[in-house]
Amino acid sequence: MKMAEAMERAFGSKPEELLAAIGPSIGPCCYEVDQPVAEAFAAKMDWRPENFIKNGGNGKYMLNLWEANRRALLCAGLLPERISIAELCTQCHADLLYSHRASGGKRGGLAAFFALKEASACQN
Ligand SMILES: [Zn+2]
């Protein structure tokens, strides 16, 4: 939400004009946390926890960070069709991507690069 506000101040961007991408990260298939973490996470969110926290049993919960971030972007005014989610779990694909949990903390990092591009008259 703060980024959308900052972009509107700096560039005049309207939230409904923004594109957003949620890149690879640990997925809801693998992001298991204990109850105190799940409760603290839910307390920080304005939405119903069942939308992004599933009870895995035995005091464990599965967090869906992709969905939590998608909802944060929607609350910032982005349109659902302009939000892309890679749905690529780093732990499931530790052979391709760095995963903190899969490597036991002995890992590298992921990065993304963005740039503003001047609009071109050519639309091809
Ligand atoms: Zn996974």
Backbone and ligand atoms as CSV (ligand in chain L), in Angstrom:
chain,resi,resn,atom,element,x,y,z
A,1,MET,N,N,0.830,-1.181,0.000
A,1,MET,CA,C,0.000,0.000,0.000
A,1,MET,C,C,0.879,1.251,0.000
A,2,LYS,N,N,1.937,1.227,0.796
A,2,LYS,CA,C,2.836,2.386,0.849
A,2,LYS,C,C,3.542,2.592,-0.483
A,3,MET,N,N,3.907,1.506,-1.161
A,3,MET,CA,C,4.581,1.629,-2.455
A,3,MET,C,C,3.642,2.255,-3.482
A,4,ALA,N,N,2.389,1.831,-3.512
A,4,ALA,CA,C,1.429,2.407,-4.462
A,4,ALA,C,C,1.259,3.894,-4.180
A,5,GLU,N,N,1.197,4.271,-2.914
A,5,GLU,CA,C,1.067,5.691,-2.553
A,5,GLU,C,C,2.313,6.466,-2.961
A,6,ALA,N,N,3.489,5.877,-2.743
A,6,ALA,CA,C,4.747,6.548,-3.112
A,6,ALA,C,C,4.846,6.712,-4.630
A,7,MET,N,N,4.399,5.711,-5.381
A,7,MET,CA,C,4.447,5.806,-6.844
A,7,MET,C,C,3.460,6.853,-7.352
A,8,GLU,N,N,2.350,6.997,-6.677
A,8,GLU,CA,C,1.386,8.021,-7.093
A,8,GLU,C,C,1.973,9.416,-6.837
A,9,ARG,N,N,2.642,9.578,-5.685
A,9,ARG,CA,C,3.260,10.879,-5.386
A,9,ARG,C,C,4.398,11.181,-6.357
A,10,ALA,N,N,5.249,10.182,-6.620
A,10,ALA,CA,C,6.446,10.413,-7.430
A,10,ALA,C,C,6.162,10.479,-8.923
A,11,PHE,N,N,5.258,9.652,-9.400
A,11,PHE,CA,C,5.076,9.515,-10.850
A,11,PHE,C,C,3.651,9.826,-11.321
A,12,GLY,N,N,2.739,10.020,-10.379
A,12,GLY,CA,C,1.348,10.214,-10.768
A,12,GLY,C,C,0.661,8.913,-11.146
A,13,SER,N,N,1.261,7.796,-10.780
A,13,SER,CA,C,0.681,6.487,-11.100
A,13,SER,C,C,-0.614,6.278,-10.327
A,14,LYS,N,N,-1.592,5.752,-11.002
A,14,LYS,CA,C,-2.838,5.372,-10.330
A,14,LYS,C,C,-2.736,3.894,-9.983
A,15,PRO,N,N,-3.188,3.506,-8.793
A,15,PRO,CA,C,-3.078,2.095,-8.406
A,15,PRO,C,C,-3.673,1.137,-9.440
A,16,GLU,N,N,-4.770,1.534,-10.061
A,16,GLU,CA,C,-5.414,0.645,-11.027
A,16,GLU,C,C,-4.611,0.520,-12.322
A,17,GLU,N,N,-3.584,1.355,-12.494
A,17,GLU,CA,C,-2.722,1.273,-13.679
A,17,GLU,C,C,-1.473,0.426,-13.427
A,18,LEU,N,N,-1.206,0.108,-12.170
A,18,LEU,CA,C,0.030,-0.598,-11.822
A,18,LEU,C,C,-0.057,-2.085,-12.170
A,19,LEU,N,N,1.092,-2.638,-12.498
A,19,LEU,CA,C,1.254,-4.075,-12.655
A,19,LEU,C,C,2.074,-4.568,-11.468
A,20,ALA,N,N,1.746,-5.722,-10.951
A,20,ALA,CA,C,2.510,-6.283,-9.840
A,20,ALA,C,C,2.806,-7.756,-10.114
A,21,ALA,N,N,3.967,-8.180,-9.674
A,21,ALA,CA,C,4.342,-9.587,-9.803
A,21,ALA,C,C,4.852,-10.091,-8.460
A,22,ILE,N,N,4.366,-11.229,-8.073
A,22,ILE,CA,C,4.841,-11.897,-6.857
A,22,ILE,C,C,5.710,-13.047,-7.332
A,23,GLY,N,N,6.990,-12.926,-7.094
A,23,GLY,CA,C,7.957,-13.871,-7.625
A,23,GLY,C,C,8.067,-15.140,-6.796
A,24,PRO,N,N,9.036,-15.980,-7.139
A,24,PRO,CA,C,9.234,-17.225,-6.397
A,24,PRO,C,C,9.519,-16.969,-4.913
A,25,SER,N,N,8.939,-17.785,-4.090
A,25,SER,CA,C,9.169,-17.745,-2.646
A,25,SER,C,C,8.613,-19.046,-2.080
A,26,ILE,N,N,8.767,-19.220,-0.787
A,26,ILE,CA,C,8.204,-20.436,-0.209
A,26,ILE,C,C,6.685,-20.407,-0.389
A,27,GLY,N,N,6.127,-21.516,-0.786
A,27,GLY,CA,C,4.706,-21.582,-1.110
A,27,GLY,C,C,3.853,-22.098,0.037
A,28,PRO,N,N,2.546,-22.033,-0.138
A,28,PRO,CA,C,1.625,-22.533,0.886
A,28,PRO,C,C,1.747,-24.043,1.078
A,29,CYS,N,N,2.380,-24.714,0.128
A,29,CYS,CA,C,2.624,-26.155,0.230
A,29,CYS,C,C,3.697,-26.473,1.280
A,30,CYS,N,N,4.589,-25.521,1.551
A,30,CYS,CA,C,5.762,-25.787,2.386
A,30,CYS,C,C,5.958,-24.837,3.567
A,31,TYR,N,N,5.226,-23.721,3.602
A,31,TYR,CA,C,5.503,-22.739,4.652
A,31,TYR,C,C,4.738,-23.090,5.925
A,32,GLU,N,N,5.313,-24.017,6.669
A,32,GLU,CA,C,4.716,-24.480,7.914
A,32,GLU,C,C,5.263,-23.658,9.075
A,33,VAL,N,N,4.346,-23.204,9.941
A,33,VAL,CA,C,4.746,-22.421,11.111
A,33,VAL,C,C,4.009,-22.944,12.340
A,34,ASP,N,N,4.516,-22.569,13.517
A,34,ASP,CA,C,3.852,-22.916,14.770
A,34,ASP,C,C,2.688,-21.955,15.023
A,35,GLN,N,N,1.833,-22.332,15.965
A,35,GLN,CA,C,0.647,-21.531,16.269
A,35,GLN,C,C,0.980,-20.078,16.637
A,36,PRO,N,N,1.999,-19.801,17.478
A,36,PRO,CA,C,2.274,-18.385,17.808
A,36,PRO,C,C,2.603,-17.539,16.574
A,37,VAL,N,N,3.310,-18.119,15.621
A,37,VAL,CA,C,3.637,-17.386,14.388
A,37,VAL,C,C,2.378,-17.154,13.567
A,38,ALA,N,N,1.550,-18.192,13.441
A,38,ALA,CA,C,0.296,-18.053,12.692
A,38,ALA,C,C,-0.598,-16.997,13.327
A,39,GLU,N,N,-0.686,-16.996,14.647
A,39,GLU,CA,C,-1.532,-16.012,15.338
A,39,GLU,C,C,-0.982,-14.600,15.182
A,40,ALA,N,N,0.328,-14.446,15.287
A,40,ALA,CA,C,0.936,-13.119,15.126
A,40,ALA,C,C,0.730,-12.607,13.701
A,41,PHE,N,N,0.868,-13.509,12.732
A,41,PHE,CA,C,0.662,-13.132,11.327
A,41,PHE,C,C,-0.787,-12.699,11.115
A,42,ALA,N,N,-1.729,-13.486,11.611
A,42,ALA,CA,C,-3.152,-13.161,11.440
A,42,ALA,C,C,-3.502,-11.838,12.103
A,43,ALA,N,N,-2.872,-11.559,13.245
A,43,ALA,CA,C,-3.168,-10.316,13.967
A,43,ALA,C,C,-2.722,-9.083,13.183
A,44,LYS,N,N,-1.735,-9.246,12.309
A,44,LYS,CA,C,-1.232,-8.120,11.509
A,44,LYS,C,C,-2.087,-7.845,10.280
A,45,MET,N,N,-2.957,-8.796,9.931
A,45,MET,CA,C,-3.735,-8.689,8.703
A,45,MET,C,C,-5.150,-8.209,9.000
A,46,ASP,N,N,-5.723,-7.525,8.046
A,46,ASP,CA,C,-7.096,-7.046,8.181
A,46,ASP,C,C,-8.104,-8.040,7.637
A,47,TRP,N,N,-7.657,-9.133,7.048
A,47,TRP,CA,C,-8.563,-10.045,6.376
A,47,TRP,C,C,-8.778,-11.297,7.209
A,48,ARG,N,N,-9.766,-12.066,6.804
A,48,ARG,CA,C,-10.062,-13.300,7.521
A,48,ARG,C,C,-8.888,-14.264,7.379
A,49,PRO,N,N,-8.383,-14.776,8.489
A,49,PRO,CA,C,-7.192,-15.642,8.439
A,49,PRO,C,C,-7.376,-16.900,7.598
A,50,GLU,N,N,-8.608,-17.414,7.500
A,50,GLU,CA,C,-8.804,-18.649,6.741
A,50,GLU,C,C,-8.483,-18.471,5.261
A,51,ASN,N,N,-8.331,-17.232,4.817
A,51,ASN,CA,C,-7.959,-16.994,3.425
A,51,ASN,C,C,-6.473,-17.234,3.153
A,52,PHE,N,N,-5.675,-17.277,4.202
A,52,PHE,CA,C,-4.237,-17.460,3.974
A,52,PHE,C,C,-3.550,-18.304,5.042
A,53,ILE,N,N,-4.300,-18.844,6.003
A,53,ILE,CA,C,-3.724,-19.737,7.014
A,53,ILE,C,C,-4.584,-20.995,7.091
A,54,LYS,N,N,-3.959,-22.147,6.910
A,54,LYS,CA,C,-4.675,-23.424,7.016
A,54,LYS,C,C,-4.095,-24.201,8.193
A,55,ASN,N,N,-4.978,-24.800,8.987
A,55,ASN,CA,C,-4.547,-25.624,10.103
A,55,ASN,C,C,-4.025,-26.938,9.557
A,56,GLY,N,N,-2.756,-27.213,9.820
A,56,GLY,CA,C,-2.137,-28.443,9.341
A,56,GLY,C,C,-2.188,-29.569,10.365
A,57,GLY,N,N,-2.751,-29.300,11.552
A,57,GLY,CA,C,-2.810,-30.298,12.612
A,57,GLY,C,C,-1.535,-30.310,13.443
A,58,ASN,N,N,-1.607,-30.918,14.609
A,58,ASN,CA,C,-0.457,-31.031,15.516
A,58,ASN,C,C,0.162,-29.675,15.854
A,59,GLY,N,N,-0.668,-28.632,15.931
A,59,GLY,CA,C,-0.173,-27.303,16.300
A,59,GLY,C,C,0.589,-26.599,15.196
A,60,LYS,N,N,0.519,-27.133,14.002
A,60,LYS,CA,C,1.215,-26.529,12.857
A,60,LYS,C,C,0.205,-25.888,11.908
A,61,TYR,N,N,0.664,-24.841,11.239
A,61,TYR,CA,C,-0.187,-24.107,10.306
A,61,TYR,C,C,0.589,-23.844,9.030
A,62,MET,N,N,-0.142,-23.805,7.933
A,62,MET,CA,C,0.459,-23.504,6.638
A,62,MET,C,C,0.069,-22.084,6.241
A,63,LEU,N,N,1.077,-21.240,6.037
A,63,LEU,CA,C,0.822,-19.854,5.628
A,63,LEU,C,C,0.922,-19.735,4.114
A,64,ASN,N,N,0.037,-18.943,3.556
A,64,ASN,CA,C,0.051,-18.679,2.122
A,64,ASN,C,C,0.464,-17.217,1.920
A,65,LEU,N,N,1.758,-16.999,1.802
A,65,LEU,CA,C,2.273,-15.634,1.629
A,65,LEU,C,C,1.861,-15.056,0.280
A,66,TRP,N,N,1.725,-15.893,-0.724
A,66,TRP,CA,C,1.306,-15.407,-2.049
A,66,TRP,C,C,-0.069,-14.746,-1.940
A,67,GLU,N,N,-1.004,-15.424,-1.260
A,67,GLU,CA,C,-2.352,-14.881,-1.125
A,67,GLU,C,C,-2.365,-13.645,-0.221
A,68,ALA,N,N,-1.604,-13.668,0.851
A,68,ALA,CA,C,-1.547,-12.498,1.738
A,68,ALA,C,C,-1.031,-11.280,0.980
A,69,ASN,N,N,0.001,-11.471,0.163
A,69,ASN,CA,C,0.540,-10.346,-0.615
A,69,ASN,C,C,-0.428,-9.920,-1.711
A,70,ARG,N,N,-1.115,-10.877,-2.320
A,70,ARG,CA,C,-2.113,-10.522,-3.347
A,70,ARG,C,C,-3.200,-9.658,-2.718
A,71,ARG,N,N,-3.658,-10.021,-1.533
A,71,ARG,CA,C,-4.694,-9.236,-0.861
A,71,ARG,C,C,-4.180,-7.850,-0.474
A,72,ALA,N,N,-2.926,-7.754,-0.082
A,72,ALA,CA,C,-2.355,-6.435,0.238
A,72,ALA,C,C,-2.349,-5.547,-1.004
A,73,LEU,N,N,-2.014,-6.128,-2.149
A,73,LEU,CA,C,-2.015,-5.363,-3.402
A,73,LEU,C,C,-3.433,-4.936,-3.781
A,74,LEU,N,N,-4.411,-5.806,-3.584
A,74,LEU,CA,C,-5.800,-5.444,-3.865
A,74,LEU,C,C,-6.257,-4.307,-2.956
A,75,CYS,N,N,-5.860,-4.365,-1.696
A,75,CYS,CA,C,-6.221,-3.294,-0.754
A,75,CYS,C,C,-5.573,-1.967,-1.148
A,76,ALA,N,N,-4.429,-2.039,-1.819
A,76,ALA,CA,C,-3.753,-0.823,-2.283
A,76,ALA,C,C,-4.416,-0.261,-3.534
A,77,GLY,N,N,-5.386,-0.990,-4.094
A,77,GLY,CA,C,-6.124,-0.491,-5.245
A,77,GLY,C,C,-5.740,-1.119,-6.570
A,78,LEU,N,N,-4.800,-2.079,-6.553
A,78,LEU,CA,C,-4.453,-2.749,-7.809
A,78,LEU,C,C,-5.607,-3.642,-8.258
A,79,LEU,N,N,-5.712,-3.807,-9.565
A,79,LEU,CA,C,-6.769,-4.649,-10.117
A,79,LEU,C,C,-6.305,-6.103,-10.137
A,80,PRO,N,N,-7.207,-7.053,-9.834
A,80,PRO,CA,C,-6.805,-8.461,-9.762
A,80,PRO,C,C,-6.147,-8.967,-11.034
A,81,GLU,N,N,-6.635,-8.506,-12.194
A,81,GLU,CA,C,-6.072,-8.979,-13.456
A,81,GLU,C,C,-4.694,-8.393,-13.750
A,82,ARG,N,N,-4.240,-7.466,-12.913
A,82,ARG,CA,C,-2.921,-6.862,-13.119
A,82,ARG,C,C,-1.912,-7.355,-12.077
A,83,ILE,N,N,-2.279,-8.412,-11.354
A,83,ILE,CA,C,-1.379,-9.016,-10.365
A,83,ILE,C,C,-1.020,-10.416,-10.856
A,84,SER,N,N,0.268,-10.655,-11.025
A,84,SER,CA,C,0.748,-11.951,-11.492
A,84,SER,C,C,1.497,-12.655,-10.356
A,85,ILE,N,N,1.196,-13.919,-10.171
A,85,ILE,CA,C,1.863,-14.710,-9.128
A,85,ILE,C,C,2.593,-15.865,-9.806
A,86,ALA,N,N,3.899,-15.953,-9.566
A,86,ALA,CA,C,4.701,-17.002,-10.205
A,86,ALA,C,C,4.268,-18.392,-9.755
A,87,GLU,N,N,3.761,-18.503,-8.529
A,87,GLU,CA,C,3.366,-19.794,-7.943
A,87,GLU,C,C,4.496,-20.810,-8.082
A,88,LEU,N,N,5.684,-20.355,-7.789
A,88,LEU,CA,C,6.870,-21.202,-7.855
A,88,LEU,C,C,7.479,-21.255,-6.450
A,89,CYS,N,N,7.305,-22.382,-5.809
A,89,CYS,CA,C,7.776,-22.554,-4.428
A,89,CYS,C,C,9.281,-22.835,-4.419
A,90,THR,N,N,10.015,-22.018,-3.681
A,90,THR,CA,C,11.466,-22.181,-3.642
A,90,THR,C,C,11.884,-23.471,-2.933
A,91,GLN,N,N,11.103,-23.905,-1.947
A,91,GLN,CA,C,11.479,-25.143,-1.261
A,91,GLN,C,C,11.207,-26.359,-2.141
A,92,CYS,N,N,10.104,-26.348,-2.866
A,92,CYS,CA,C,9.802,-27.458,-3.779
A,92,CYS,C,C,10.789,-27.499,-4.948
A,93,HIS,N,N,11.346,-26.344,-5.301
A,93,HIS,CA,C,12.253,-26.248,-6.441
A,93,HIS,C,C,13.647,-25.798,-5.998
A,94,ALA,N,N,14.102,-26.366,-4.889
A,94,ALA,CA,C,15.404,-25.977,-4.343
A,94,ALA,C,C,16.549,-26.336,-5.294
A,95,ASP,N,N,16.288,-27.179,-6.281
A,95,ASP,CA,C,17.309,-27.492,-7.279
A,95,ASP,C,C,17.493,-26.329,-8.264
A,96,LEU,N,N,16.498,-25.448,-8.361
A,96,LEU,CA,C,16.550,-24.314,-9.284
A,96,LEU,C,C,16.731,-22.974,-8.582
A,97,LEU,N,N,16.188,-22.860,-7.367
A,97,LEU,CA,C,16.133,-21.580,-6.659
A,97,LEU,C,C,16.700,-21.742,-5.255
A,98,TYR,N,N,17.157,-20.639,-4.688
A,98,TYR,CA,C,17.618,-20.683,-3.310
A,98,TYR,C,C,16.428,-20.836,-2.370
A,99,SER,N,N,16.587,-21.683,-1.389
A,99,SER,CA,C,15.554,-21.883,-0.377
A,99,SER,C,C,16.220,-21.937,0.988
A,100,HIS,N,N,15.838,-21.019,1.868
A,100,HIS,CA,C,16.405,-20.983,3.214
A,100,HIS,C,C,16.102,-22.285,3.956
A,101,ARG,N,N,14.868,-22.709,3.880
A,101,ARG,CA,C,14.479,-23.909,4.628
A,101,ARG,C,C,15.099,-25.169,4.037
A,102,ALA,N,N,15.095,-25.277,2.718
A,102,ALA,CA,C,15.631,-26.491,2.089
A,102,ALA,C,C,17.138,-26.616,2.292
A,103,SER,N,N,17.838,-25.479,2.403
A,103,SER,CA,C,19.298,-25.520,2.537
A,103,SER,C,C,19.754,-25.422,3.985
A,104,GLY,N,N,18.806,-25.292,4.899
A,104,GLY,CA,C,19.183,-25.137,6.297
A,104,GLY,C,C,19.858,-23.796,6.554
A,105,GLY,N,N,19.536,-22.809,5.743
A,105,GLY,CA,C,20.086,-21.462,5.939
A,105,GLY,C,C,21.358,-21.187,5.170
A,106,LYS,N,N,21.925,-22.205,4.532
A,106,LYS,CA,C,23.161,-22.018,3.746
A,106,LYS,C,C,22.764,-21.806,2.287
A,107,ARG,N,N,22.362,-20.599,1.999
A,107,ARG,CA,C,21.799,-20.323,0.671
A,107,ARG,C,C,22.244,-18.962,0.164
A,108,GLY,N,N,21.938,-18.704,-1.094
A,108,GLY,CA,C,22.139,-17.400,-1.695
A,108,GLY,C,C,20.851,-16.611,-1.600
A,109,GLY,N,N,20.704,-15.650,-2.468
A,109,GLY,CA,C,19.505,-14.823,-2.449
A,109,GLY,C,C,18.891,-14.705,-3.825
A,110,LEU,N,N,17.661,-14.297,-3.848
A,110,LEU,CA,C,16.957,-14.043,-5.103
A,110,LEU,C,C,16.850,-12.532,-5.276
A,111,ALA,N,N,16.832,-12.064,-6.505
A,111,ALA,CA,C,16.707,-10.632,-6.759
A,111,ALA,C,C,15.841,-10.406,-7.985
A,112,ALA,N,N,15.265,-9.245,-8.060
A,112,ALA,CA,C,14.493,-8.836,-9.237
A,112,ALA,C,C,14.949,-7.426,-9.605
A,113,PHE,N,N,14.934,-7.128,-10.877
A,113,PHE,CA,C,15.331,-5.812,-11.367
A,113,PHE,C,C,14.169,-5.198,-12.141
A,114,PHE,N,N,13.957,-3.925,-11.917
A,114,PHE,CA,C,12.863,-3.209,-12.573
A,114,PHE,C,C,13.414,-1.915,-13.155
A,115,ALA,N,N,12.783,-1.415,-14.187
A,115,ALA,CA,C,13.194,-0.162,-14.779
A,115,ALA,C,C,11.982,0.549,-15.375
A,116,LEU,N,N,12.047,1.859,-15.340
A,116,LEU,CA,C,11.041,2.652,-16.042
A,116,LEU,C,C,11.515,2.821,-17.469
A,117,LYS,N,N,10.635,2.654,-18.390
A,117,LYS,CA,C,10.972,2.743,-19.793
A,117,LYS,C,C,10.158,3.862,-20.427
A,118,GLU,N,N,10.818,4.661,-21.225
A,118,GLU,CA,C,10.081,5.715,-21.929
A,118,GLU,C,C,9.062,5.063,-22.860
A,119,ALA,N,N,7.883,5.642,-22.923
A,119,ALA,CA,C,6.866,5.114,-23.829
A,119,ALA,C,C,7.309,5.308,-25.261
A,120,SER,N,N,7.112,4.320,-26.066
A,120,SER,CA,C,7.489,4.375,-27.469
A,120,SER,C,C,6.258,4.656,-28.324
A,121,ALA,N,N,6.477,5.356,-29.413
A,121,ALA,CA,C,5.367,5.608,-30.347
A,121,ALA,C,C,4.983,4.326,-31.058
A,122,CYS,N,N,5.930,3.410,-31.179
A,122,CYS,CA,C,5.675,2.131,-31.846
A,122,CYS,C,C,5.006,1.187,-30.865
A,123,GLN,N,N,3.889,0.653,-31.192
A,123,GLN,CA,C,3.158,-0.234,-30.288
A,123,GLN,C,C,3.244,-1.684,-30.742
A,124,ASN,N,N,4.195,-2.025,-31.618
A,124,ASN,CA,C,4.320,-3.399,-32.105
A,124,ASN,C,C,4.987,-4.287,-31.093
L,1,ZN,ZN,ZN,6.480,-26.112,-1.736
